[in-house]
């Protein structure tokens, strides 16, 4: 990727970046896709250029990856234009795992439930052992991102399918399933069960798993996890992200202009982490 220091300051404008994205310099194109998403350049030209980049065939690694497509998929989620939903759904069949993962995550950010069927198909193929794209051998899927996105989209009708991943061979995917189940279940007792399962993950010996669970708990805004999050053996930066997720959830649920006791507790914990 082209580094920012190689970009003349005078060219760091939306107009120039859109031009770069449509150009022939692969390094500039990859950087431009990232830049447009990073700085939320939401215009008709930027959206169309990024959608076009999802079909790029020029920027390909020796291993078969598509860096430009990845950056374009991520940027489209950040820009929040529903026009990108169908192109991102089409990107779910890309041979690059990371492109599919970025597309799934961006579909979750766009919040359009029309993609639920496509996401569910990817999970069903795991259960049935079939491949959604026979021409793409050994097509592994970003199951954790798919499960999390289904939770964010409110796909409650898919609870039985999602619950089957609670016993997946990978703990990371089990935790993603628990996160989704918490978001989708209507039973407070069951919801607590899934959230407590995530809290248990905060004491796992694998640091990467603890990091993942911190983000899961922040995403679902589960207040009882606050102290466990604070005491987790992980970077304070990640604990802050998780804690802020809890605080955001509490503030959104408050019905009066004054801070609740829970919000005050969370703010104190956040202050102690900084």
C-alpha beads as a LAMMPS data file, in Angstrom:
LAMMPS data file: protein, C-alpha beads

274 atoms
273 bonds

1 atom types
1 bond types

-500.0 500.0 xlo xhi
-500.0 500.0 ylo yhi
-500.0 500.0 zlo zhi

Masses

1 110.0

Atoms # bond

1 1 1 0.000 0.000 0.000
2 1 1 1.128 3.518 -0.719
3 1 1 2.017 5.297 2.519
4 1 1 0.551 8.637 3.436
5 1 1 4.015 10.226 3.394
6 1 1 4.205 9.450 -0.327
7 1 1 0.994 11.388 -0.929
8 1 1 1.505 15.115 -1.639
9 1 1 -0.565 17.047 0.890
10 1 1 -2.183 19.068 -1.860
11 1 1 -3.665 15.886 -3.310
12 1 1 -5.317 14.700 -0.105
13 1 1 -8.777 15.862 -1.198
14 1 1 -11.941 13.874 -1.910
15 1 1 -11.851 14.851 -5.568
16 1 1 -8.259 13.704 -5.999
17 1 1 -8.822 10.496 -4.060
18 1 1 -11.797 9.554 -6.204
19 1 1 -9.658 10.243 -9.257
20 1 1 -6.876 8.076 -7.817
21 1 1 -9.324 5.255 -7.125
22 1 1 -10.314 5.262 -10.790
23 1 1 -6.714 5.527 -11.991
24 1 1 -4.124 2.944 -13.000
25 1 1 -1.645 3.192 -10.088
26 1 1 -2.544 0.221 -7.889
27 1 1 -0.871 1.643 -4.799
28 1 1 -2.776 4.905 -5.107
29 1 1 -6.024 3.040 -5.729
30 1 1 -5.700 0.903 -2.587
31 1 1 -4.820 3.955 -0.504
32 1 1 -7.684 5.975 -1.976
33 1 1 -10.237 3.277 -1.092
34 1 1 -9.000 3.301 2.500
35 1 1 -8.921 7.125 2.619
36 1 1 -12.469 7.584 1.354
37 1 1 -13.761 5.282 4.077
38 1 1 -11.539 6.680 6.809
39 1 1 -12.690 10.233 6.186
40 1 1 -16.318 9.299 5.435
41 1 1 -16.416 10.820 1.955
42 1 1 -20.030 10.013 1.135
43 1 1 -20.801 11.330 -2.336
44 1 1 -22.362 9.734 -5.379
45 1 1 -18.965 9.640 -7.104
46 1 1 -17.175 8.040 -4.151
47 1 1 -19.874 5.393 -3.651
48 1 1 -19.904 4.483 -7.340
49 1 1 -16.107 4.345 -7.510
50 1 1 -15.907 2.076 -4.454
51 1 1 -18.636 -0.212 -5.788
52 1 1 -16.716 -0.452 -9.038
53 1 1 -13.571 -1.375 -7.094
54 1 1 -15.379 -4.417 -5.661
55 1 1 -14.953 -6.045 -9.074
56 1 1 -11.299 -5.093 -9.555
57 1 1 -9.102 -7.778 -11.106
58 1 1 -5.818 -5.851 -11.376
59 1 1 -4.743 -5.651 -7.733
60 1 1 -4.169 -9.265 -6.769
61 1 1 -1.546 -10.788 -4.497
62 1 1 0.494 -13.910 -5.261
63 1 1 -1.744 -15.782 -2.839
64 1 1 -4.853 -14.705 -4.742
65 1 1 -6.024 -11.941 -2.439
66 1 1 -7.687 -8.690 -3.544
67 1 1 -6.410 -5.808 -1.323
68 1 1 -8.300 -3.124 -3.245
69 1 1 -11.578 -5.019 -3.023
70 1 1 -11.030 -5.453 0.733
71 1 1 -10.531 -1.728 1.301
72 1 1 -13.496 -0.872 -0.904
73 1 1 -15.766 -3.281 0.974
74 1 1 -14.722 -1.846 4.343
75 1 1 -15.175 1.735 3.134
76 1 1 -18.685 1.109 1.826
77 1 1 -19.834 -0.016 5.249
78 1 1 -18.470 3.152 6.843
79 1 1 -20.182 5.388 4.302
80 1 1 -23.630 3.990 5.073
81 1 1 -25.209 4.133 1.609
82 1 1 -27.764 1.355 1.004
83 1 1 -26.833 1.422 -2.673
84 1 1 -23.865 -0.748 -1.671
85 1 1 -25.988 -3.565 -0.217
86 1 1 -26.417 -5.598 -3.404
87 1 1 -22.773 -5.211 -4.555
88 1 1 -21.593 -6.249 -1.092
89 1 1 -23.890 -9.282 -1.191
90 1 1 -22.322 -10.223 -4.520
91 1 1 -18.883 -9.877 -2.910
92 1 1 -19.787 -12.731 -0.552
93 1 1 -18.719 -15.155 -3.301
94 1 1 -15.270 -13.606 -3.772
95 1 1 -12.388 -16.090 -3.503
96 1 1 -10.621 -13.810 -1.001
97 1 1 -11.699 -14.695 2.551
98 1 1 -10.901 -11.187 3.771
99 1 1 -13.078 -9.596 1.092
100 1 1 -15.989 -11.780 2.194
101 1 1 -15.323 -10.908 5.821
102 1 1 -15.227 -7.173 5.057
103 1 1 -18.426 -7.471 3.016
104 1 1 -20.234 -9.251 5.871
105 1 1 -19.140 -6.650 8.413
106 1 1 -20.143 -3.782 6.143
107 1 1 -23.555 -5.320 5.514
108 1 1 -24.020 -5.316 9.274
109 1 1 -23.065 -1.642 9.420
110 1 1 -25.555 -0.801 6.663
111 1 1 -28.321 -2.499 8.651
112 1 1 -30.357 -3.712 5.674
113 1 1 -32.155 -6.967 6.457
114 1 1 -32.395 -7.933 2.785
115 1 1 -28.975 -9.568 3.124
116 1 1 -30.048 -11.954 5.893
117 1 1 -30.966 -14.739 3.467
118 1 1 -27.545 -14.614 1.821
119 1 1 -25.776 -14.682 5.187
120 1 1 -27.923 -17.537 6.438
121 1 1 -27.070 -19.533 3.324
122 1 1 -23.382 -19.329 4.216
123 1 1 -24.110 -20.749 7.672
124 1 1 -26.388 -23.462 6.310
125 1 1 -23.652 -24.568 3.950
126 1 1 -21.406 -25.119 6.976
127 1 1 -24.052 -27.310 8.589
128 1 1 -24.868 -29.269 5.437
129 1 1 -21.286 -29.521 4.222
130 1 1 -22.139 -28.090 0.812
131 1 1 -20.290 -25.303 -0.952
132 1 1 -22.301 -22.239 -2.070
133 1 1 -19.865 -21.708 -4.926
134 1 1 -18.717 -25.070 -6.362
135 1 1 -16.220 -23.285 -8.592
136 1 1 -14.448 -22.035 -5.444
137 1 1 -12.879 -25.093 -3.768
138 1 1 -12.324 -25.124 0.018
139 1 1 -14.335 -21.974 0.524
140 1 1 -14.084 -21.180 4.227
141 1 1 -16.368 -18.518 5.615
142 1 1 -15.953 -15.792 8.258
143 1 1 -18.485 -17.494 10.518
144 1 1 -17.812 -15.227 13.475
145 1 1 -18.544 -12.085 11.448
146 1 1 -21.629 -13.682 9.888
147 1 1 -23.051 -14.615 13.281
148 1 1 -22.342 -11.170 14.710
149 1 1 -23.968 -9.469 11.727
150 1 1 -27.090 -11.621 12.029
151 1 1 -27.323 -10.532 15.658
152 1 1 -26.958 -6.881 14.711
153 1 1 -29.625 -7.229 12.011
154 1 1 -32.138 -8.770 14.400
155 1 1 -32.451 -12.091 12.562
156 1 1 -34.456 -13.698 15.383
157 1 1 -36.037 -16.245 13.052
158 1 1 -32.589 -17.824 12.675
159 1 1 -32.092 -18.619 16.369
160 1 1 -32.025 -22.410 15.846
161 1 1 -29.347 -22.148 13.178
162 1 1 -27.249 -19.663 15.147
163 1 1 -27.513 -21.759 18.322
164 1 1 -25.935 -24.699 16.500
165 1 1 -22.681 -22.703 16.445
166 1 1 -22.565 -22.551 20.241
167 1 1 -20.750 -25.905 20.022
168 1 1 -18.424 -25.016 17.160
169 1 1 -14.906 -26.421 17.351
170 1 1 -13.479 -22.885 17.613
171 1 1 -14.163 -20.968 20.825
172 1 1 -14.039 -17.663 18.978
173 1 1 -17.016 -18.718 16.886
174 1 1 -18.822 -20.077 19.956
175 1 1 -18.498 -16.637 21.526
176 1 1 -19.780 -14.928 18.370
177 1 1 -22.802 -17.222 18.462
178 1 1 -23.380 -16.406 22.150
179 1 1 -23.194 -12.692 21.323
180 1 1 -25.807 -13.085 18.593
181 1 1 -28.044 -15.255 20.765
182 1 1 -27.975 -12.607 23.493
183 1 1 -29.063 -9.956 21.002
184 1 1 -31.823 -12.062 19.485
185 1 1 -33.414 -14.012 22.334
186 1 1 -36.547 -12.640 23.982
187 1 1 -35.949 -14.506 27.246
188 1 1 -34.046 -12.558 29.906
189 1 1 -32.966 -15.804 31.540
190 1 1 -31.542 -17.151 28.296
191 1 1 -29.956 -13.803 27.468
192 1 1 -28.125 -13.812 30.802
193 1 1 -26.894 -17.327 30.102
194 1 1 -25.298 -16.232 26.829
195 1 1 -23.806 -13.067 28.321
196 1 1 -22.361 -14.989 31.260
197 1 1 -20.763 -17.364 28.808
198 1 1 -18.980 -14.374 27.291
199 1 1 -17.873 -13.176 30.728
200 1 1 -16.289 -16.577 31.320
201 1 1 -14.306 -16.017 28.145
202 1 1 -12.599 -13.010 29.718
203 1 1 -10.554 -15.379 31.888
204 1 1 -9.437 -17.630 29.038
205 1 1 -5.695 -18.153 28.777
206 1 1 -5.636 -17.041 25.118
207 1 1 -5.152 -13.259 24.911
208 1 1 -6.670 -13.010 21.451
209 1 1 -9.843 -14.676 22.675
210 1 1 -10.019 -12.291 25.631
211 1 1 -9.656 -9.365 23.251
212 1 1 -12.448 -10.706 21.063
213 1 1 -14.787 -11.212 24.010
214 1 1 -14.114 -7.679 25.262
215 1 1 -15.437 -6.355 21.961
216 1 1 -18.399 -8.759 22.058
217 1 1 -19.479 -7.565 25.496
218 1 1 -19.087 -3.945 24.476
219 1 1 -21.238 -4.588 21.411
220 1 1 -24.118 -6.063 23.413
221 1 1 -23.814 -3.492 26.210
222 1 1 -24.075 -5.976 29.078
223 1 1 -23.662 -3.915 32.256
224 1 1 -23.081 -6.833 34.697
225 1 1 -19.839 -7.497 32.820
226 1 1 -18.375 -4.087 33.784
227 1 1 -16.146 -5.204 36.656
228 1 1 -15.017 -8.327 34.818
229 1 1 -14.079 -6.164 31.839
230 1 1 -12.170 -3.780 34.098
231 1 1 -10.199 -6.659 35.642
232 1 1 -9.499 -8.517 32.390
233 1 1 -5.836 -9.139 31.675
234 1 1 -5.698 -7.215 28.392
235 1 1 -4.818 -3.799 27.010
236 1 1 -6.579 -0.860 28.634
237 1 1 -7.329 0.507 25.167
238 1 1 -9.530 -2.508 24.392
239 1 1 -11.126 -2.440 27.829
240 1 1 -11.989 1.209 27.228
241 1 1 -13.651 0.364 23.924
242 1 1 -15.687 -2.350 25.640
243 1 1 -16.603 -0.128 28.578
244 1 1 -17.664 2.701 26.279
245 1 1 -19.948 0.236 24.503
246 1 1 -21.633 -0.491 27.822
247 1 1 -21.944 3.209 28.595
248 1 1 -23.432 3.984 25.199
249 1 1 -26.025 1.266 25.745
250 1 1 -26.939 2.604 29.190
251 1 1 -27.273 6.187 28.000
252 1 1 -29.491 5.156 25.090
253 1 1 -31.800 3.312 27.499
254 1 1 -32.101 6.147 30.003
255 1 1 -35.457 7.921 30.106
256 1 1 -34.393 10.988 32.075
257 1 1 -31.845 13.760 31.530
258 1 1 -29.763 12.786 34.574
259 1 1 -27.204 9.995 34.504
260 1 1 -28.271 6.702 36.015
261 1 1 -26.317 4.979 38.758
262 1 1 -25.059 2.454 36.206
263 1 1 -23.776 5.201 33.916
264 1 1 -21.958 6.851 36.801
265 1 1 -20.307 3.548 37.739
266 1 1 -19.201 3.004 34.146
267 1 1 -17.801 6.515 33.876
268 1 1 -15.772 5.987 37.035
269 1 1 -14.377 2.714 35.701
270 1 1 -13.525 4.378 32.386
271 1 1 -11.780 7.198 34.232
272 1 1 -9.692 4.666 36.174
273 1 1 -8.611 2.975 32.929
274 1 1 -7.406 6.212 31.356

Bonds

1 1 1 2
2 1 2 3
3 1 3 4
4 1 4 5
5 1 5 6
6 1 6 7
7 1 7 8
8 1 8 9
9 1 9 10
10 1 10 11
11 1 11 12
12 1 12 13
13 1 13 14
14 1 14 15
15 1 15 16
16 1 16 17
17 1 17 18
18 1 18 19
19 1 19 20
20 1 20 21
21 1 21 22
22 1 22 23
23 1 23 24
24 1 24 25
25 1 25 26
26 1 26 27
27 1 27 28
28 1 28 29
29 1 29 30
30 1 30 31
31 1 31 32
32 1 32 33
33 1 33 34
34 1 34 35
35 1 35 36
36 1 36 37
37 1 37 38
38 1 38 39
39 1 39 40
40 1 40 41
41 1 41 42
42 1 42 43
43 1 43 44
44 1 44 45
45 1 45 46
46 1 46 47
47 1 47 48
48 1 48 49
49 1 49 50
50 1 50 51
51 1 51 52
52 1 52 53
53 1 53 54
54 1 54 55
55 1 55 56
56 1 56 57
57 1 57 58
58 1 58 59
59 1 59 60
60 1 60 61
61 1 61 62
62 1 62 63
63 1 63 64
64 1 64 65
65 1 65 66
66 1 66 67
67 1 67 68
68 1 68 69
69 1 69 70
70 1 70 71
71 1 71 72
72 1 72 73
73 1 73 74
74 1 74 75
75 1 75 76
76 1 76 77
77 1 77 78
78 1 78 79
79 1 79 80
80 1 80 81
81 1 81 82
82 1 82 83
83 1 83 84
84 1 84 85
85 1 85 86
86 1 86 87
87 1 87 88
88 1 88 89
89 1 89 90
90 1 90 91
91 1 91 92
92 1 92 93
93 1 93 94
94 1 94 95
95 1 95 96
96 1 96 97
97 1 97 98
98 1 98 99
99 1 99 100
100 1 100 101
101 1 101 102
102 1 102 103
103 1 103 104
104 1 104 105
105 1 105 106
106 1 106 107
107 1 107 108
108 1 108 109
109 1 109 110
110 1 110 111
111 1 111 112
112 1 112 113
113 1 113 114
114 1 114 115
115 1 115 116
116 1 116 117
117 1 117 118
118 1 118 119
119 1 119 120
120 1 120 121
121 1 121 122
122 1 122 123
123 1 123 124
124 1 124 125
125 1 125 126
126 1 126 127
127 1 127 128
128 1 128 129
129 1 129 130
130 1 130 131
131 1 131 132
132 1 132 133
133 1 133 134
134 1 134 135
135 1 135 136
136 1 136 137
137 1 137 138
138 1 138 139
139 1 139 140
140 1 140 141
141 1 141 142
142 1 142 143
143 1 143 144
144 1 144 145
145 1 145 146
146 1 146 147
147 1 147 148
148 1 148 149
149 1 149 150
150 1 150 151
151 1 151 152
152 1 152 153
153 1 153 154
154 1 154 155
155 1 155 156
156 1 156 157
157 1 157 158
158 1 158 159
159 1 159 160
160 1 160 161
161 1 161 162
162 1 162 163
163 1 163 164
164 1 164 165
165 1 165 166
166 1 166 167
167 1 167 168
168 1 168 169
169 1 169 170
170 1 170 171
171 1 171 172
172 1 172 173
173 1 173 174
174 1 174 175
175 1 175 176
176 1 176 177
177 1 177 178
178 1 178 179
179 1 179 180
180 1 180 181
181 1 181 182
182 1 182 183
183 1 183 184
184 1 184 185
185 1 185 186
186 1 186 187
187 1 187 188
188 1 188 189
189 1 189 190
190 1 190 191
191 1 191 192
192 1 192 193
193 1 193 194
194 1 194 195
195 1 195 196
196 1 196 197
197 1 197 198
198 1 198 199
199 1 199 200
200 1 200 201
201 1 201 202
202 1 202 203
203 1 203 204
204 1 204 205
205 1 205 206
206 1 206 207
207 1 207 208
208 1 208 209
209 1 209 210
210 1 210 211
211 1 211 212
212 1 212 213
213 1 213 214
214 1 214 215
215 1 215 216
216 1 216 217
217 1 217 218
218 1 218 219
219 1 219 220
220 1 220 221
221 1 221 222
222 1 222 223
223 1 223 224
224 1 224 225
225 1 225 226
226 1 226 227
227 1 227 228
228 1 228 229
229 1 229 230
230 1 230 231
231 1 231 232
232 1 232 233
233 1 233 234
234 1 234 235
235 1 235 236
236 1 236 237
237 1 237 238
238 1 238 239
239 1 239 240
240 1 240 241
241 1 241 242
242 1 242 243
243 1 243 244
244 1 244 245
245 1 245 246
246 1 246 247
247 1 247 248
248 1 248 249
249 1 249 250
250 1 250 251
251 1 251 252
252 1 252 253
253 1 253 254
254 1 254 255
255 1 255 256
256 1 256 257
257 1 257 258
258 1 258 259
259 1 259 260
260 1 260 261
261 1 261 262
262 1 262 263
263 1 263 264
264 1 264 265
265 1 265 266
266 1 266 267
267 1 267 268
268 1 268 269
269 1 269 270
270 1 270 271
271 1 271 272
272 1 272 273
273 1 273 274
